[in-house]
Amino acid sequence: MGAGHSHGHGHSHGGGTATAAHRGRLLVALCITLLVLATEVVGSALTGSLALLADAGHMATDAAGIAMALLAVHIAGRPPSERRTFGYARAEILAAVINAVLLFGVGAFIFAEGISRLITPEHFDGGATIVFGLIGMAANTVSLLVLMRGQRESLNVRGAFLEVMADALGSLAVVVAAAVFLATGWRQADAVASLLIGVLIVPRTWRLLRDAVDVLLEAAPKDVDMAAVRHHIEELKGVEGLHDLHAWTITSGMPVLSAHVVVSQEVLDEVGHEKMLHDLQGCLGAHFDVEHCTFQLEPVGHAEHEARLCH
C-alpha cells in the first residue's frame, strides 16, 4: 500500500460456523433418519407397500444429505492456511448446494412415482402401512423439533430441516393414502398424496439453493442494509466520504465487510487512527452484527490520486 493507507480489522469470529454450533442436533437427526429408514424398509417388505419403499428411498437420500452436512462441518473446522485464509468455512455452502440438488432429485422422483401410480396403482396392506407410517411421522416430528432452532441460523441445518420435513410429509402421505384405501378401496390416493408432497418440496428447495448461490456469488447478506451501512459510516465525525464498500458472506453466520473511508486530516490528527477505526468497528458491530470488518482510512483527495495512477 502507498502512503496514507491505514487498515482496521475486526477479529472476533465467535466459536465457529453457524452449522458447527448445531452439530449435535444434526447428529441426532441423522440417527433418527437412519432408524426410520430401516423401519420403513422392513415395513415395505412385510406389507408390500410401494409407498413405504419410496419413502424409505427418500429417507436414504436425506440421510446422505445430513451426513454430508456433518462432513462439511468437520472440513469447515480445519484451521486457516496461507492459501485458504478463511479456512474451509465455505465447504458448508457447497454442501448446502448439493443438498438442494438432492432435494430436487427427490421431488422429481416423487412426481415420477406419483404419475406412475396414477396410471398403474398397486395393492398393499393398508392397516400395517398406517402403523409404519405413524412411526415415521413420530420420529420425523422429533427431528423437526431438534432442528427447528438451527435452521434459522445455518443453510446446512435448513437443508437438513427441509429434508426431514419432506420425510414427515412423506410419512403423512403414506398414512393418508392407506386410510383412504382402507375406507374406499381407491388405490390412486397414494399417488395424489405423493404429487402434493412434490409441490410442497420444490419451492422451499429453490429458496435454499438461491440463498446458497447468493453466498457463492458473494452477494450482500440479506439482513445487512447496505444503504443504512453507508449512512451510519458517513454520519461518523470526520468522515468525508466512502467508496469501495463491499459486504459478503463467507458461510452462514459469518458476514464480512470492507470499505475505503475518506477522513478529514484534521479529525485524524485530533483523535488518531486507532480511535477512528475503533469507532467504525463499533458502529458496524453494534448496528449490523458484522464482526469481521476491514477499513482503509484515506485522506481527502486520495481516491482521485489512486484513479490517476490506475490510468
C-alpha positions as CSV (number, residue, x, y, z in Angstrom):
1,M,0.0,0.0,0.0
2,G,1.1,3.5,-0.7
3,A,1.4,6.3,1.8
4,G,-1.7,7.4,3.5
5,H,-3.3,4.0,3.7
6,S,-4.3,2.5,7.0
7,H,-6.2,-0.7,7.8
8,G,-8.5,-1.7,10.6
9,H,-9.7,-5.2,11.2
10,G,-12.4,-6.7,13.4
11,H,-11.0,-10.1,14.6
12,S,-13.9,-11.6,16.5
13,H,-15.1,-14.7,14.8
14,G,-17.0,-16.4,17.5
15,G,-16.8,-20.0,18.3
16,G,-17.1,-21.4,14.8
17,T,-19.5,-21.5,11.9
18,A,-23.3,-21.4,12.4
19,T,-23.7,-25.1,11.4
20,A,-20.9,-26.2,13.8
21,A,-22.9,-24.8,16.7
22,H,-25.7,-27.3,15.8
23,R,-23.6,-30.3,15.1
24,G,-25.2,-32.3,17.9
25,R,-28.7,-31.6,16.5
26,L,-27.7,-32.8,13.1
27,L,-26.2,-36.0,14.5
28,V,-29.5,-36.7,16.4
29,A,-31.5,-36.0,13.2
30,L,-29.2,-38.4,11.3
31,C,-29.6,-41.2,13.8
32,I,-33.4,-40.8,13.8
33,T,-33.5,-40.7,10.0
34,L,-31.4,-43.9,9.7
35,L,-33.7,-45.6,12.3
36,V,-36.9,-44.6,10.3
37,L,-35.2,-45.8,7.1
38,A,-34.5,-49.2,8.5
39,T,-38.1,-49.4,9.9
40,E,-39.7,-48.5,6.5
41,V,-37.6,-51.0,4.6
42,V,-38.8,-53.7,6.9
43,G,-42.3,-52.4,6.7
44,S,-42.3,-52.4,2.9
45,A,-41.1,-56.0,2.9
46,L,-43.9,-57.0,5.3
47,T,-46.8,-55.0,3.7
48,G,-45.8,-54.9,0.1
49,S,-46.3,-51.1,0.2
50,L,-44.6,-49.3,-2.6
51,A,-45.3,-46.0,-0.8
52,L,-43.3,-47.2,2.2
53,L,-40.4,-48.3,-0.1
54,A,-40.4,-45.0,-1.9
55,D,-40.4,-43.1,1.4
56,A,-37.5,-45.3,2.5
57,G,-35.6,-44.3,-0.6
58,H,-36.5,-40.7,0.2
59,M,-35.1,-41.2,3.7
60,A,-31.9,-42.7,2.4
61,T,-31.3,-39.6,0.2
62,D,-32.0,-37.3,3.2
63,A,-29.7,-39.3,5.5
64,A,-26.9,-38.8,2.9
65,G,-27.6,-35.1,2.8
66,I,-27.4,-34.7,6.6
67,A,-24.3,-36.8,6.6
68,M,-22.7,-34.5,4.0
69,A,-23.6,-31.5,6.2
70,L,-21.9,-33.1,9.2
71,L,-18.8,-33.8,7.0
72,A,-18.8,-30.2,5.8
73,V,-18.8,-29.1,9.4
74,H,-15.8,-31.2,10.1
75,I,-14.0,-29.8,7.0
76,A,-15.0,-26.3,7.8
77,G,-13.5,-26.6,11.2
78,R,-10.0,-27.0,9.8
79,P,-7.7,-24.0,10.6
80,P,-6.9,-21.3,8.0
81,S,-3.8,-21.5,6.0
82,E,-1.7,-19.2,3.9
83,R,-3.6,-20.2,0.8
84,R,-7.1,-20.5,2.4
85,T,-7.1,-17.5,4.8
86,F,-10.8,-18.2,5.8
87,G,-10.1,-21.9,6.2
88,Y,-12.7,-24.3,4.8
89,A,-15.8,-22.5,6.1
90,R,-17.4,-22.3,2.6
91,A,-17.5,-26.1,2.4
92,E,-20.7,-25.8,4.3
93,I,-22.2,-23.7,1.5
94,L,-21.1,-26.2,-1.1
95,A,-22.8,-29.0,0.9
96,A,-26.0,-26.8,1.0
97,V,-25.9,-26.6,-2.8
98,I,-25.5,-30.4,-3.0
99,N,-28.4,-30.9,-0.5
100,A,-30.6,-28.7,-2.7
101,V,-29.8,-30.7,-5.8
102,L,-30.6,-33.9,-3.9
103,L,-33.9,-32.4,-2.8
104,F,-34.8,-31.5,-6.4
105,G,-34.0,-35.1,-7.3
106,V,-36.3,-36.3,-4.5
107,G,-39.0,-34.0,-5.8
108,A,-38.6,-35.4,-9.4
109,F,-38.7,-39.0,-8.0
110,I,-41.9,-38.2,-6.1
111,F,-43.5,-36.7,-9.2
112,A,-42.5,-39.7,-11.4
113,E,-43.7,-42.2,-8.8
114,G,-47.0,-40.3,-8.4
115,I,-47.7,-40.3,-12.1
116,S,-46.8,-43.9,-12.4
117,R,-49.2,-44.9,-9.6
118,L,-52.0,-42.9,-11.0
119,I,-51.7,-45.0,-14.2
120,T,-50.9,-48.3,-12.6
121,P,-52.0,-48.5,-8.9
122,E,-50.6,-51.3,-6.7
123,H,-52.2,-53.3,-4.0
124,F,-50.8,-53.1,-0.4
125,D,-51.7,-53.9,3.2
126,G,-53.3,-50.7,4.3
127,G,-53.6,-51.4,8.0
128,A,-49.9,-52.3,8.5
129,T,-48.8,-49.4,6.3
130,I,-50.6,-47.0,8.6
131,V,-48.7,-48.3,11.6
132,F,-45.3,-47.9,9.9
133,G,-46.3,-44.5,8.5
134,L,-47.2,-43.3,12.0
135,I,-43.9,-44.5,13.4
136,G,-42.2,-42.5,10.6
137,M,-44.3,-39.4,11.4
138,A,-43.5,-39.5,15.1
139,A,-39.7,-39.9,14.5
140,N,-39.6,-37.2,11.9
141,T,-41.5,-34.8,14.2
142,V,-38.9,-35.3,16.9
143,S,-36.2,-34.5,14.3
144,L,-38.0,-31.3,13.2
145,L,-38.2,-30.1,16.8
146,V,-34.5,-30.8,17.2
147,L,-33.5,-28.9,14.1
148,M,-36.1,-26.1,14.4
149,R,-33.8,-23.5,16.0
150,G,-30.7,-24.2,14.0
151,Q,-32.5,-24.0,10.6
152,R,-32.8,-20.2,11.1
153,E,-29.1,-19.8,11.5
154,S,-27.4,-22.1,9.0
155,L,-28.1,-23.1,5.4
156,N,-26.9,-26.6,6.1
157,V,-29.2,-27.1,9.0
158,R,-32.0,-25.5,7.0
159,G,-31.3,-28.1,4.3
160,A,-31.5,-30.9,6.8
161,F,-34.7,-29.4,8.2
162,L,-36.3,-29.3,4.8
163,E,-35.3,-32.9,4.1
164,V,-36.8,-34.1,7.4
165,M,-39.9,-32.0,6.7
166,A,-40.2,-33.8,3.3
167,D,-39.8,-37.1,5.2
168,A,-42.6,-36.1,7.6
169,L,-44.8,-35.2,4.7
170,G,-43.9,-38.5,3.0
171,S,-44.9,-40.4,6.2
172,L,-48.2,-38.4,6.4
173,A,-48.9,-39.2,2.7
174,V,-48.4,-42.9,3.4
175,V,-50.8,-42.8,6.3
176,V,-53.5,-40.7,4.5
177,A,-53.2,-42.8,1.3
178,A,-53.5,-46.1,3.3
179,A,-56.5,-44.7,5.3
180,V,-58.3,-43.7,2.1
181,F,-57.6,-47.0,0.5
182,L,-59.0,-48.9,3.5
183,A,-62.1,-46.6,3.6
184,T,-62.8,-46.5,-0.2
185,G,-60.6,-49.0,-2.0
186,W,-59.3,-46.1,-4.1
187,R,-55.6,-47.0,-4.6
188,Q,-54.8,-43.8,-6.5
189,A,-55.0,-41.8,-3.3
190,D,-51.3,-42.8,-2.7
191,A,-50.3,-41.2,-6.0
192,V,-52.2,-38.0,-5.4
193,A,-50.6,-37.6,-1.9
194,S,-47.2,-38.1,-3.4
195,L,-47.7,-35.4,-6.0
196,L,-48.8,-33.0,-3.3
197,I,-45.6,-33.6,-1.4
198,G,-43.6,-32.8,-4.5
199,V,-45.4,-29.5,-4.9
200,L,-44.5,-28.6,-1.2
201,I,-40.9,-29.6,-1.5
202,V,-39.8,-27.7,-4.7
203,P,-40.4,-24.0,-3.6
204,R,-38.6,-24.5,-0.3
205,T,-35.7,-26.2,-2.1
206,W,-35.5,-23.4,-4.6
207,R,-35.1,-20.9,-1.8
208,L,-32.4,-23.0,-0.2
209,L,-30.5,-23.2,-3.5
210,R,-30.9,-19.5,-4.2
211,D,-29.6,-18.5,-0.7
212,A,-26.6,-20.8,-1.1
213,V,-25.8,-19.5,-4.6
214,D,-26.0,-15.9,-3.3
215,V,-23.3,-16.7,-0.8
216,L,-21.1,-18.3,-3.6
217,L,-21.6,-15.2,-5.8
218,E,-20.7,-13.0,-2.8
219,A,-24.0,-11.1,-2.8
220,A,-24.5,-8.7,0.2
221,P,-26.1,-10.5,3.2
222,K,-29.8,-10.2,3.1
223,D,-30.0,-8.9,6.7
224,V,-27.4,-6.2,6.0
225,D,-28.9,-3.0,4.6
226,M,-26.0,-1.5,2.5
227,A,-27.7,1.9,2.3
228,A,-28.0,2.0,6.0
229,V,-24.4,0.9,6.5
230,R,-23.2,3.7,4.2
231,H,-25.4,6.2,6.1
232,H,-24.0,5.1,9.5
233,I,-20.4,5.3,8.4
234,E,-20.9,8.7,6.7
235,E,-22.5,10.1,9.9
236,L,-19.4,9.5,12.0
237,K,-17.5,12.6,12.9
238,G,-14.7,13.4,10.4
239,V,-15.9,11.0,7.6
240,E,-15.9,13.0,4.4
241,G,-16.8,10.1,2.0
242,L,-17.0,6.4,1.4
243,H,-16.1,4.2,-1.6
244,D,-15.4,0.6,-2.5
245,L,-17.9,-0.6,0.1
246,H,-18.4,-4.3,-0.1
247,A,-20.2,-6.9,2.0
248,W,-20.4,-10.6,1.5
249,T,-20.8,-13.9,3.5
250,I,-18.1,-16.5,4.0
251,T,-20.6,-19.0,5.4
252,S,-23.8,-19.0,7.5
253,G,-23.3,-16.6,10.3
254,M,-20.0,-15.1,9.1
255,P,-20.7,-11.8,7.2
256,V,-17.6,-9.7,6.1
257,L,-17.4,-6.1,5.2
258,S,-14.7,-3.8,3.7
259,A,-14.6,-0.2,2.8
260,H,-12.4,2.8,1.9
261,V,-13.3,5.6,4.3
262,V,-12.3,9.2,3.5
263,V,-11.5,11.1,6.7
264,S,-10.5,14.7,7.2
265,Q,-6.9,15.2,8.2
266,E,-8.0,17.5,11.0
267,V,-10.1,14.8,12.7
268,L,-7.4,12.1,12.1
269,D,-4.8,14.4,13.8
270,E,-7.3,15.1,16.7
271,V,-8.5,11.6,17.5
272,G,-5.9,9.4,15.8
273,H,-6.2,6.4,13.5
274,E,-6.8,3.9,16.3
275,K,-9.8,5.8,17.8
276,M,-11.3,6.3,14.3
277,L,-11.0,2.6,13.5
278,H,-12.5,1.7,16.9
279,D,-15.5,3.9,16.2
280,L,-16.0,2.4,12.7
281,Q,-15.8,-1.2,14.0
282,G,-18.1,-0.3,16.9
283,C,-20.7,1.2,14.6
284,L,-20.8,-1.8,12.3
285,G,-20.7,-4.4,15.1
286,A,-23.5,-2.6,17.1
287,H,-25.9,-1.8,14.4
288,F,-25.4,-4.6,11.8
289,D,-23.8,-7.5,13.7
290,V,-20.9,-7.6,11.3
291,E,-17.9,-8.7,13.3
292,H,-15.2,-9.0,10.6
293,C,-14.7,-5.5,9.1
294,T,-11.7,-4.1,7.2
295,F,-11.4,-0.4,6.8
296,Q,-8.9,1.6,4.8
297,L,-8.6,5.2,6.1
298,E,-7.8,7.7,3.4
299,P,-7.2,11.5,3.4
300,V,-9.4,13.7,1.3
301,G,-8.3,13.6,-2.3
302,H,-6.6,10.2,-2.1
303,A,-9.2,8.5,-4.2
304,E,-8.6,10.9,-7.1
305,H,-4.8,10.2,-6.7
306,E,-5.5,6.4,-7.0
307,A,-7.7,6.9,-10.0
308,R,-4.9,8.9,-11.8
309,L,-2.4,6.2,-11.0
310,C,-4.7,3.5,-12.4
311,H,-5.0,5.4,-15.7
